[in-house]
Amino acid sequence: MDYLYLSSRAQNRTYRYSLPGMHGRNANVRFGNDSRTRDIARDSDGLIWVATDDSEIPLRLYNSSGRMVSSISGDIVSSATGITIDIEGNLWVSNNGEGIICCVDLSK
């Protein structure tokens, strides 16, 4: 089974839909308490990277139950607007605050 994750900034929730054929929401998760979700990327292990508005912890890693298991602080990446994971497992982050796109090697 595969999933599609869609975030709602207005509701500060992320909804999970089963694929193929979306027939309604399966679950919703609130990623972070005070921060709005900007983007989501799922890695090859099924963990979910979330870019948030939080300047202290702009990147958070969640398991499929919605529990945060790791994060990347604002000292490393000051702003995260968009994220994706390439075929080699690197996390690419759009940092609008500095006007750059950076690559985070997740294998370390």
C-alpha positions, 0 to 999 in steps of 0.5 A: 500500500502506498500513500499520498500526503497532503497538507492544509496550511489553513487547518495545520493538518496533514491528511493521508490518502491510500493509493491507488484510488483515493476514496477519502481521508484515512488519517490526519496528523498535526505536524508541530504545535505552533508551526504550519506545515509548508511541504512534505517528503517521504523517504524510502523507509516510509518516514515523513520529512516536514518543512515548517514555519518554525525557525528553531526547528524548520525540518522535522522527521516523523514516523507513520504514526505522526511521532517526531523521531528526529529534526534539523535545527535552524542552525543548520537550515535557517528556513525550509519552504519546499523539500524533496528527497532524491533517488540517492536519499539526499534531502533537498531543501528550498531555503527562501530566507537565504534564497538558496536550495541546499542538499542535506546528506541523510546517510550520515 
